[in-house]
Structures are given as structure tokens and as C-alpha cells.
Amino acid sequence: MDSVARLNVINEGNWSESMGFPTSDMVNAMSWYWKFQSLHDLLLERHPEWAGRAGIVNGKNVLKITLIDVADKGVALAVVRARHTHVWAVIDGMDVFHGSLLVWPLEGTSDETLVDALHACAVAAERKEPLPTPWRWNEAEPSQLTELADLLAARHVTVEHVSAGNKYRALRNGLTGFDVDISEPWEGQFLEARTDDMDVRISLKPALGWLVDVRYDQEGAWRRVDLGAWLEGQESSPEPGVPLGRVSVSQLADFVAHELHRIDAAEYWNLEAEYGEPRDGKAVSASAKLSPFMLAEAVVAQLRERGFGDVSEGRGDPVFRSDRFWIEWREVESSLSTSMLQRLNGIAAAEGRQLMLITTSGLSRPAVTFADKARGYVFQVRRDTGELMPLNRRARETELPRSQR
């Protein structure tokens, strides 16, 4: 049994033998039938060399290209179930686990992308060659991330995943199935790679630019590298990220391949317990609060972990100090309004600094929009643990990667 047969493929059904008014299932089956017929026609229009070897598998919604001199093996396009969703899947060599499994969302993926991916996989499988860029990274279009992936691979760094135009990726699940991971909008475009003893994520965020985060095998937590300081010889960068025009993908590739291993993690980062959980492992009541000193300490530690390198605790008033940011501390109950944000931003501008707001409350929706336009950062802080939670898009982009194993 080939790999496509083992996957949960949407079948077209036997609607042609039915009589009377069609049911919704029959209409759905007919829709899929015509969808795959149109994909077959588009494949031959764009890649006529497959005429005679491309066809729809009987009884299944599977568009297959048969390979030469490989008994009934081929490359297939199908809609398959992955956990709680369905996705387009292009299966290289009809073998999910030894070839490539490319996946795209069911909605919003163009027919041209699907048939071109099928074509690229068939050519590579028949020639017994690796998939070319950008398909080898499960992407339909070249980008700075796919270029970076190629450069890292050429430097013998193992690239595991690229998320640029396509936010879906397949993850193996046991022997006969797979799951799909969907990246979040705040994660931006990113690339995940692997070196000798760490995972590496290089991200390109709309507001922040390039970020580099690492996760050591022995630790399991993500840590942010001060990329700006490493590239420009500074002691530390005041803000996370390096703007797009200040570093090339070639420099990034060299940095990951040749510089990252030189970091002494114990000296570079404060490897204490994470904030956001009770320090003694006991439950904390909803009314419990950290002391003002411990709360400020927790906030500063997390801001520095996110890449705000010049933030420190103040002595008295102000609570926090920074040369780049005017940091406002607001311990209030009700959500802050746009007029309050405008006033605080005016004070920050008068001081020649950017606004950063740390509050125990929330923000109104218009206030969130204003904070992003003003290039500010707004965080809510939990009084019981000191955990920071971003309230606007710019603050959200500073978050470290999801710590999933």
C-alpha cells in the first residue's frame, strides 16, 4: 500500500450512480471531482511534459504523476487530514517518511502553487535530486528567508524549517501519520536551524527587523542573542532587533555558522528561573502580590531577556531607567484610554525618547492602535508573578519563540 493510501484522503464518492436531488455530500463530492479535474488540466497546461503520466487516481481525489522505472510509484497531490484540519499535501515519491511532504492551507493557496509544487517534486524524484529552492523549504516563492536557508545549508548548518509565505508545516506523528503546525502572525517570517548543541531561530519581524534566538539542549529555554551588539561591536543594544537594511543575509549566515558557538551561555545570559511561575512551586492566590522591589526586578529581567539592553531598575522614582525609552509605570484598575497614551507619548517625545508603558491594567482598542502608530511598547504585568504580557503588536513581536519540544 502506498503512502497516499495510508493518509486520510478526501474521497470523491460514487455520486455518478446516484439518482434524484443531490445531497450536500454528493454536491461536495462533485465539487472536489471538478476541482481535481481543473488541477489536472492546469498541470498539463503549465507542464505539458507530464502528458500521459499524470492522472487522477480512480476512486480518490489524488492527482498523481507516475515516475519512470519505479513500479507504480509516483508523486501525488491530495487533500489529507492532519489532526483537526485538512491541508493540501504534495507527497514526494509517494513516501511520506523518506521523501518530502509539502503542505499548504486548504484556503488561500493558488492552483498554480499546487501544480508547480507537484511538478517540482516529480522532477526531483525522477532525477533522484534534492528539491530546488524554494520548494525544498516548503515555500512557493523565493524570499530573504529561503535565500538565508540556502546560504546556511551551504555552510553545513542544518536548516529544519522556513516560514515565510507559507505558515504551515508537516510534523511526523508516529509511523503512519502527521500533524500540521501553523505559525502565529506575531512570529513574523522565520527560519529554524540546528547546530551541534542548540536550536536556532532567525526571525524577520515587520516592526523589529532581524532577531536571533537560541535554545541549548541542556536548558530547554529560548534565549535572545544581542545581534546588534555582535554585528556592530556595541556593549549592548537598547532595543530588540536589527533593522532590515543594516545586515545582509550573508552576514546572518556567517554569524550563525561561525560565531554562535563562541557564546558562553552562563556568562552571556542570567540563567535563573523563568518569571511567570511561583518561585517556590506553590500555588499563588489571586490576591497575592510581589513586593514593589521584586515586581520591578522581574520586569527588568524580562525586558532584558527580550532584548532591551539598556533598561535597569531606578532608585526610587523613576522605577525604571533607560536612555532609549521613557518608561511609564501605571498601577491602575481600569483600561487606559487613547488620550492617556497620547499624553504619555508627548512626554516621551519631549524627552527625546520612545514610550514604553508597563501597566497592571489593559488598554482600549483605539489606545492599542495608537501605541503601534507611535512605535511604542505596552506591556501588562501580573502583580502575583511579575510576568509581562504584551498589549500591542510591537510589544508582541518581542516575545521569545514558543518553547515546544
VEXFI-896180 format. One record per residue (C-alpha): x, y negated, z negated; residue in one letter. Coordinates in steps of 0.02 Angstrom, whole numbers, padded with zeros to 5 digits, always signed. Layout:
N
XYZA/...
// end
This chain:
405
+00000+00000+00000M/+00075-00167+00049D/+00088-00317-00069S/-00058-00413+00005V/-00171-00264-00026A/-00116-00267-00209R/-00163-00451-00228L/-00340-00507-00259N/-00381-00572-00085V/-00547-00656-00042I/-00635-00534+00075N/-00744-00589+00218E/-00881-00460+00183G/-00993-00375+00308N/-01106-00521+00349W/-01120-00473+00533S/-01230-00322+00492E/-01350-00419+00381S/-01523-00470+00434M/-01636-00611+00382G/-01592-00776+00299F/-01410-00777+00243P/-01372-00780+00057T/-01245-00901-00017S/-01117-00759-00024D/-01145-00724+00160M/-01127-00909+00205V/-00966-00915+00103N/-00900-00760+00192A/-00941-00834+00362M/-00852-00996+00315S/-00694-00901+00269W/-00706-00799+00428Y/-00709-00955+00537W/-00575-01037+00430K/-00454-00896+00465F/-00502-00892+00649Q/-00457-01077+00661S/-00292-01047+00570L/-00252-00907+00692H/-00287-01021+00840D/-00184-01163+00765L/-00038-01045+00733L/-00033-00992+00915L/-00053-01171+00973E/+00095-01232+00870R/+00200-01074+00882H/+00148-00978+01039P/+00292-00855+01022E/+00185-00756+00899W/+00050-00715+01028A/+00020-00528+01023G/+00094-00508+00849R/-00018-00624+00748A/-00191-00572+00697G/-00321-00564+00559I/-00315-00403+00459V/-00476-00305+00476N/-00589-00322+00325G/-00483-00454+00240K/-00455-00639+00250N/-00272-00615+00290V/-00179-00691+00437L/-00029-00580+00470K/+00122-00588+00583I/+00192-00414+00615T/+00382-00401+00612L/+00481-00308+00745I/+00557-00140+00698D/+00484-00144+00521V/+00347-00013+00504A/+00183-00109+00483D/+00272-00242+00381K/+00243-00425+00408G/+00219-00598+00338V/+00046-00648+00282A/-00060-00798+00238L/-00204-00766+00118A/-00310-00843-00018V/-00274-00749-00179V/-00325-00758-00360R/-00195-00814-00487A/-00264-00808-00664R/-00409-00930-00666H/-00387-01010-00496T/-00369-00968-00312H/-00225-01027-00206V/-00158-01016-00030W/-00014-00893-00030A/+00114-00858+00106V/+00198-00692+00069I/+00368-00665+00146D/+00400-00488+00209G/+00235-00428+00132M/+00334-00403-00028D/+00287-00519-00170V/+00434-00475-00280F/+00583-00458-00164H/+00536-00590-00037G/+00467-00765-00065S/+00292-00807-00124L/+00244-00982-00073L/+00086-01057-00147V/-00016-01214-00115W/-00179-01282-00189P/-00339-01225-00107L/-00398-01404-00088E/-00296-01537-00001G/-00172-01426+00090T/-00171-01457+00277S/-00193-01317+00402D/-00031-01373+00485E/+00064-01344+00323T/-00007-01168+00306L/+00031-01108+00482V/+00202-01190+00486D/+00246-01106+00320A/+00188-00939+00389L/+00294-00967+00545H/+00449-01015+00444A/+00433-00861+00333C/+00409-00746+00483A/+00563-00813+00572V/+00669-00796+00414A/+00605-00621+00377A/+00633-00559+00553E/+00809-00631+00560R/+00843-00573+00381K/+00895-00750+00337E/+00850-00863+00191P/+00705-00981+00215L/+00759-01151+00282P/+00733-01314+00190T/+00606-01374+00138P/+00511-01209+00140W/+00640-01121+00032R/+00589-01240-00108W/+00401-01212-00080N/+00387-01386-00004E/+00311-01437+00163A/+00410-01598+00188E/+00592-01647+00157P/+00618-01764+00009S/+00756-01826-00103Q/+00720-01679-00218L/+00739-01550-00079T/+00899-01638-00023E/+00963-01631-00201L/+00917-01447-00212A/+01018-01410-00055D/+01167-01505-00125L/+01159-01413-00291L/+01145-01244-00204A/+01299-01288-00101A/+01389-01322-00266R/+01341-01149-00330H/+01209-01213-00451V/+01054-01101-00458T/+00901-01203-00411V/+00744-01121-00479E/+00605-01239-00430H/+00567-01403-00341V/+00408-01502-00372S/+00391-01650-00253A/+00243-01647-00134G/+00182-01476-00195N/+00140-01466-00380K/+00102-01279-00376Y/+00224-01138-00405R/+00207-00950-00423A/+00267-00862-00581L/+00284-00674-00591R/+00163-00587-00708N/+00202-00404-00734G/+00229-00285-00589L/+00079-00321-00479T/+00025-00499-00506G/+00074-00680-00528F/+00019-00839-00615D/+00022-01016-00549V/+00098-01161-00644D/+00036-01335-00598I/+00146-01482-00646S/+00067-01634-00729E/+00061-01807-00646P/+00167-01885-00783W/+00308-01763-00743E/+00336-01850-00576G/+00444-01762-00449Q/+00571-01645-00524F/+00694-01505-00494L/+00736-01364-00614E/+00906-01281-00607A/+01009-01159-00708R/+01191-01166-00762T/+01290-01045-00869D/+01207-01083-01037D/+01068-01208-01005M/+00914-01255-00907D/+00923-01423-00817V/+00781-01533-00758R/+00813-01682-00645I/+00660-01793-00631S/+00614-01940-00522L/+00480-02044-00609K/+00385-02187-00523P/+00422-02314-00660A/+00585-02250-00737L/+00684-02178-00591G/+00802-02031-00617W/+00807-01933-00780L/+00912-01782-00829V/+00858-01664-00970D/+00941-01504-01029V/+00890-01357-01137R/+01027-01248-01213Y/+00994-01061-01228D/+01037-01056-01413Q/+00925-01202-01457E/+00767-01197-01351G/+00727-01384-01362A/+00742-01508-01220W/+00871-01648-01241R/+00890-01804-01134R/+01058-01847-01058V/+01102-02032-01053D/+01128-02030-00866L/+01158-02217-00851G/+01297-02213-00980A/+01383-02066-00894W/+01374-02146-00722L/+01423-02321-00773E/+01538-02291-00920G/+01424-02376-01047Q/+01414-02328-01229E/+01226-02302-01212S/+01082-02357-01102S/+00945-02463-01180P/+00805-02384-01077E/+00771-02209-01008P/+00807-02175-00826G/+00917-02242-00688V/+00830-02344-00551P/+00817-02262-00381L/+00945-02371-00293G/+01082-02356-00425R/+01125-02173-00400V/+01131-02061-00247S/+01076-01881-00238V/+01257-01833-00202S/+01312-01915-00366Q/+01174-01824-00459L/+01228-01658-00383A/+01410-01688-00434D/+01355-01739-00609F/+01254-01580-00637V/+01382-01465-00556A/+01540-01538-00634H/+01500-01649-00785E/+01357-01573-00884L/+01460-01430-00954H/+01578-01556-01035R/+01445-01617-01156I/+01471-01564-01337D/+01290-01546-01390A/+01324-01557-01577A/+01414-01723-01556E/+01304-01793-01417Y/+01134-01765-01498W/+01068-01761-01675N/+01011-01580-01680L/+00897-01595-01832E/+00720-01527-01847A/+00593-01592-01724E/+00472-01725-01780Y/+00285-01696-01770G/+00279-01549-01891E/+00285-01548-02081P/+00466-01541-02140R/+00436-01404-02269D/+00324-01297-02159G/+00172-01327-02269K/+00006-01395-02210A/-00015-01584-02223V/-00182-01657-02273S/-00266-01783-02159A/-00244-01920-02290S/-00058-01888-02317A/+00063-02022-02257K/+00250-02034-02238L/+00334-02173-02333S/+00368-02330-02229P/+00553-02287-02228F/+00525-02108-02168M/+00399-02166-02038L/+00521-02292-01966A/+00660-02162-01969E/+00551-02038-01872A/+00501-02168-01742V/+00681-02223-01710V/+00741-02043-01695A/+00608-02003-01564Q/+00636-02162-01465L/+00821-02124-01455R/+00783-01944-01404E/+00678-02015-01260R/+00823-02124-01202G/+00800-02292-01289F/+00982-02304-01337G/+00988-02473-01425D/+00839-02451-01542V/+00881-02446-01726S/+00797-02473-01894E/+00785-02652-01954G/+00823-02709-02128R/+00659-02773-02195G/+00568-02874-02061D/+00576-02833-01916P/+00552-02646-01943V/+00647-02605-01782F/+00789-02688-01689R/+00834-02688-01504S/+00921-02806-01384D/+00814-02749-01237R/+00643-02735-01320F/+00533-02842-01428W/+00463-02704-01539I/+00296-02740-01621E/+00234-02632-01765W/+00045-02636-01789R/-00035-02533-01929E/-00219-02558-01893V/-00377-02453-01882E/-00468-02521-01728S/-00409-02511-01548S/-00304-02658-01488L/-00378-02770-01355S/-00308-02841-01194T/-00298-03016-01270S/-00189-02948-01411M/-00074-02860-01286L/-00063-03020-01183Q/-00015-03120-01337R/+00117-02994-01391L/+00187-02986-01215N/+00200-03176-01212G/+00302-03172-01372I/+00416-03038-01299A/+00440-03138-01139A/+00482-03294-01237A/+00619-03193-01323E/+00684-03131-01155G/+00639-02951-01192R/+00516-02816-01141Q/+00369-02770-01251L/+00365-02608-01348M/+00215-02580-01460L/+00207-02450-01599I/+00033-02437-01671T/-00069-02325-01783T/-00224-02360-01679S/-00274-02338-01497G/-00288-02458-01350L/-00437-02511-01249S/-00433-02453-01068R/-00403-02630-00999P/-00262-02652-01126A/-00179-02492-01061V/-00189-02559-00883T/-00112-02725-00938F/+00029-02637-01031A/+00079-02545-00872D/+00074-02703-00767K/+00181-02791-00897A/+00311-02649-00890R/+00285-02619-01075G/+00286-02461-01180Y/+00146-02422-01302V/+00153-02277-01424F/+00033-02220-01558Q/+00114-02147-01714V/+00042-02017-01832R/+00057-02076-02011R/+00070-01899-02082D/+00212-01833-01973T/+00284-01985-01882G/+00250-01904-01712E/+00245-02027-01566L/+00107-02009-01435M/+00113-02115-01276P/-00036-02226-01239L/+00009-02296-01068N/+00084-02224-00909R/+00257-02298-00932R/+00271-02226-01107A/+00205-02059-01045R/+00346-02047-00917E/+00474-02049-01060T/+00412-01883-01127E/+00532-01736-01126L/+00486-01584-01020P/+00360-01459-01084R/+00453-01333-01190S/+00383-01175-01113Q/+00481-01013-01100R/
// end
